Amino acid sequence: MQSYAGIGYPAEVRARYDMVAVDPRGVAGSEPVTCLDGPGMDRYTRTDITPDDEKETTGLVAAYRTFAEGCGADSPRLLRHVSTVEAARDMDIVRAALGDEKLNYVGASYGTFLGATYAGLFPGRAGRLVLDGAMDPSLPARRLNLEQTAGFDTAFRSFAKDCVRRTDCPLGKAGTSPEQVGRNLKAFFGKLDARPVRTGDADGRRLTESLATTGVIAAMYDEGAWQQLREALTSVMKKNDGSGLLVLSDSYFERDADGRYSNLMFANAAVNCLDLPAAFDTPDEVRRALPAFRKASPVFGEGLAWAALNCAYWPVHATGEPHRIEAKGAAPIVVVGTTRDPATPYRWARALAGQLSSGRLLTYEGDGHTAYGRGSSCIDRTINAYLLRGTPPQDGKRCS
């Protein structure tokens, strides 16, 4: 079993396993959480997430309230029962229904939290588990958001170093420091905050600071998108054409050409706000935390701090708490961490592998979010050996 479809897996793994993908509660093909329609999401995604005064703060809070009320209106009962613990119990029902004695599972990103939760609940039924791009279940929401902010800064610095070595970098030339590249981008975001630019979008959307920031963040997930990001930044900074960054932002939010959104952002909020108490309860709490977030990332810190306010207005109370997962008695669990992963910082993989009594840390020294099936033959061979032959890597094995 796995947390996403089998497309892209090597032939020998596909031949060895019957691939089963499960949409957890509230997601896509399951009973999906819905919050806003397309035009509503368009308004929500362009909301200013770096408020400069009380009026803009009030506007951001209103956007979070509208989003939360939409989720509560359309899915009031469902919102109380989309926790990761409940999803993990659902997975055990699926395992039993398939007649499998143990659960063999590959989970990426949030899927690592789901897989680790399963192992914690049912260690004796945990088979060959691979957790790629690991989350640390022991962290409270504010710390989780702060460390993720630092992860995005690490990824951006890697992009910046690569960018200035190239002739088409709009943020600096050879020798420009990552810090200066960041200042240049932050200054550009400030210009967009004052005056959004055209995009040629059929629905008349203009590129705002929030949409541009999301576009840049989207490209941090995969170093293969760095060229696209350079081109998009060149177009908007030199030609006043924001269409390239809007495309990247739309890919992050899973918005199609007809203005329809998947339920990714709805389900993400529903699960996160149920799994952990809110990172912040009031705008004043965010303001007090801004120095720490700006230190973690001068470019993205402010926006990501304000983004963490969303659960404060959620219509149901959190049922989960930060906790360590040991899963004593489980078979070896392979925990994969990428050293410059933006969304699930490498330190989380180290933390989870250290918590799990049978954890084996596998490190990819590279860029992007997750590692398996993304170009490292060393990572792929190591994971395939475990999935096919049950041979786990030595704890601490490193690949590049």
N, C-alpha and C positions, 0 to 999 in steps of 0.2 A: 504494500500500500504506500501511498505517497500523498503529499499535500498539494501537488499540482500535476498537470498532465504529463504523460510519458514522452511527449515529442522532444527529440534532442538527446535522449538517452542512447548509449551505444547498443548495437544490435544484440550483443551477448547478454546485456542486462534485460533488455526487452524480452529476449527468449527465455530467460530464467524466471521472470516474474510475470504474473498477470497484473497489469497496471490498473490501479483503481484510484481515481481522483475523487475527493470528497469536498463539496462546498460546505463549510461550517455553517452553523446557524446564522441567519441574517445575511448570508452572502449569495449573490448571483442566483444559481439554480436552486438553492435552498429557498426558504421563505425569506425574501430579501428585505432588509431595512430600507425604507425610502424616506427622504427628508424634504427635498426641494425638487421642483421641476427644472427643466433646462434653463429658462430665463432666470429663475431664482438662483440657480447655481452660478450663472454668469455674473449676477450681481454680487453673490457671495465671494467668488474667487477674485474679484477686483477690489474688494474692500481693503482700505488702507490698514495694513498691519504694523505700521510704525507711527502711531498717532503722535502728533506734535503738540496737541493742546486738548483741553477738556472736551471740546466739540467733537474732535476726531475720535477720542476715546469713547465717547457716548455712541458714536456711529459704529465702532467696532463691537462694543458690547451688544448693541441692537442686532448686529448681524449674527453674533453667536446665539442670541436668544431666539431669533427667527429660525435659525438652523435647528436648534434643539427642539423648539416647539413643533417644527415640521416633522421631525422624527417621532416625537411623542404623539402627534395627532394621527400619523399614519400607521404606527407600529407600537401602540401603548403596551400591550402584553408582551410582545416579542422582546422589547428592550430590556425587560427584567431577566431574560433567560438566554443571553447570547455570550455568556462568560466563557473564558477559555477552559475552565474546569468542566463546564457542561459540554462543550465541544469535544473535550478529551473523552468524556464518558460516552458520547455519541460514537466516537471512533471505536471504542471497545465493542459497542453493539454491532457496528459494521464488521469488525473482525470476527465476532461470533457468528454473524449471519453468513459470512463467507466460509465458515468452517475452518478458519485458521487457528492453530494453537497459540501462535505468537504474532505480534504485529511487527512487520518489517516496514520501515518508514524512512522516507527522505523528506525533510522539511527545510524550507528556506525562509530566512528573515523571521516574520511572525510565526511561521511554521515551526521554528526551533522552540519557541515558547510552548506551542501546542504539543510538540513531541516530548519535550522535557516534562511537561505537566502530565502527559500520559504515563511516562516512565515513573514519575513520582507516585501516581495513583495505583498503577498496576505493574510494579517492577518485574514480577514473575512472568508477565505476558509480553514484555518488551523483547523483541527479537533484534534484528540488525537495524539500529537507528543511526541515521546520519543527520546532524543538525548543522546546517550551513548558513553562516551569517547570524551568529547566535545572539540572543537577547539574554540579559541578566535579570532573572526573576526576583532578585533580592533588593533591587533598587526602588525607592519611592518615585513617584511620577516626576517630581521636580528634578531630582538627580538624574533620572533617565533622560529628560529633555536637555539638561545641561550637558551631559556627556555626549548625547547625540549632536548637539550644537558643535562641540569640539571635534566630533568626527567629520562633520561637514567642512570645518575649517581645515582639518588635515587633508581632506580630499581636494579642497580648493587650492591649497598651497602646492600640491602636486600638479594640478592643472596649470597653475600660474608659472611654475618652473618650466613646464613643457611649452607653454604658450610663448614665452619670451624668447625661446630658442628658434622660433619659426618666423618667417617673414610676414605672415598674415595675422599676427597678433595685434588686436586693436587696443590692448591694455598696457602695452609697454614694449620695449625693444631689448635686445640682448644685454644682460647685465642689470636689468631692472629687478629689484628684489620682490619676492612674493608679497611682502608687506605693502610696497608701493603699488603693486598690481591690485591688491585689495582696496587700497585707498582710491585708486582710479575708478574701480567698479562701484564703490560706495558713493563716490561723487556723482557718477552717472545715474545711479538709483535716485539720488536726491533731485536731479533734474527731472526725472520722470515723475517723481512725487509732485513736483510743482506743475509739470505740463506733460501729460500722457501724449504718446505719439500715435500716428495712424498705423494701421496694419493691413488695410484692404479687406478686412473681414466682412463677410456678407451680412452679418448681424450688427455691423457698425461698432464692434468692440475696438477700443484703443488700448495700447500697451501701457498699463499702469506700473508703478513701482512693484506692487505685489505680484502681478503676473510676470514681470521680468525676473524678479527674484526666484519665483517658482521655476521659470524656464532654466535659469542657471543651475539651480539645485537639481533639476531633473537630469541634466547632463553629467552631474557628479556620480550618478549611479553606474555609469558605464563609460570607461575611457574611450570606447569606440565612438562616443558622441561628442568628443572634444572638438573635432574638426567642425562638426555642425554648429557647435556653440561659438567657435571663433567666427564662423561665417555669419551667424545670426547677430553677434555683437558688432561686427563690422558694418552690417547693413543698418542697424539701428543707430550706431554712433556716428557713422559717416554719411548715411543717406536718409536718416530719419524714417527708416522703414522698420517697423516693429514686427513684421509678419513672422520672421524666423524664430524669435523668442516666444511668440504666441504659440507657434506649432509645438515647441518644446513644453511650454506650460500645459497645453491641451493634452499632450501625451501623458504628462504626470497625473492630471485629473481624469484621464480616460474620457475625454470629450470627443465625440465623433463630428464629422463634417456637417451633420444635420442639427447640431446643437444638443444632442442627447448625451447624458453622462451615464457611465456604469454606476453601480452602487458602491464602488470601492471606498470612496470617502465617507459614505454614510455608515457602512459596516465597520470601517476602521475606527470611527469615533465611537460607535455603539459598543464595541468590544473594549476599547481602551478605557472609556469612561466607566465601564462596569468593573473592569479588572483591578483598577487602582483608584484610590481617592484622588481628587483633582490636584494638579500641580499648584494651582493658585486659586484662591477663592474670590479675590477682588483685584481691580486694577492697581490699587495701592501696593499690593503684594508684588505684582509684576514690576512696578517702578522700583521697589527696593531691591529687586533681584537683577535689574538691568546691568549694573556694573559687572557682575559675575558672568552674565551671558555675553556681554560685549568683550570681556577678556577672553572667553572661550572662543569667540569668533567675531572679530571686528566687522566683518562683512555681513554675516547672517544673524548675529546674536540678538540684536534688538527684535527683529521680526519673529524669530523662533521663540523668544521669551513671550511675546504677546500671543503667538499662536497657541501656547500652552495654557491659555486662559479658557479655552473652549469648554472644557468639562465642568467649569464652575456653574454653568447654566443648564446642565444636563437634567432631563426630567425624572430620572431615577437615580437612587443612591448607589454608590459603588458597593459591591459585595466582596471584592477581593482585597488583599493586602500584600505588600512586599513579603517575600518569603524565600528561603533557600530550598533548593530541590536536591536531594541526595540520591533518591532512587536506589536504596541499598538492595542488593540482590539482583539487579538488572545485568544483562549481558553488556559487554563493552559498548559504549555509546561514543561515536566519533563526532567531536565538536570541531567545526571548521571556522577559522577566523581569517579575514583578510586584513593585512596590516594598515591599509589606507581605505578601508571601507567607510563610506560616509554615513550610512544609515544605521548600521550596527557596528559600532566601533570595536576594534580588535580587543580592547580590554574586556569587553563583555564575553567574548569567546573564552578568554583565559579564566574569567570569573566562573562561568558556567561549568567549564571542564573541571575546575577546582572544586566546585560544589558536588558534582555528580560522583558517587563513589566509584563508578566504573568509567568515568570520563577519559577520553583520549583526545588531547588537543592536536589538531592538524592545522598548521599555519601556512597561508599563502602570502608571500611577500610581494604585494602588488596593489593595484588600484581596482576600484569598482566594488559593487555590492554583490556579495557571495562569490564563490570560487568554482564550484563543481560545474563542469560543462561550459566554462568560459575561456578555454584556451590553454590552460596549464595541463600538460600531459602528465606531470608528476601528481597533481591533485587528482586527476581523473583515474589514473592507474591505481592510486592508493585507495580511493573510494570504491572503485570497481572490484578490487581484490576483496574488500570486506563484503560487499553485496553478493559477490559470486561464490566466494570460498569461505566467508566468515573469518577472514584473517584481518584483524584490526591493525592499524598502524601503531608503531611505538609512540607512546605519549611524548609530545614535543617535536614530532617530525615536522620539518620545514620544507616548503617547496617554493619555487620561483618561476 
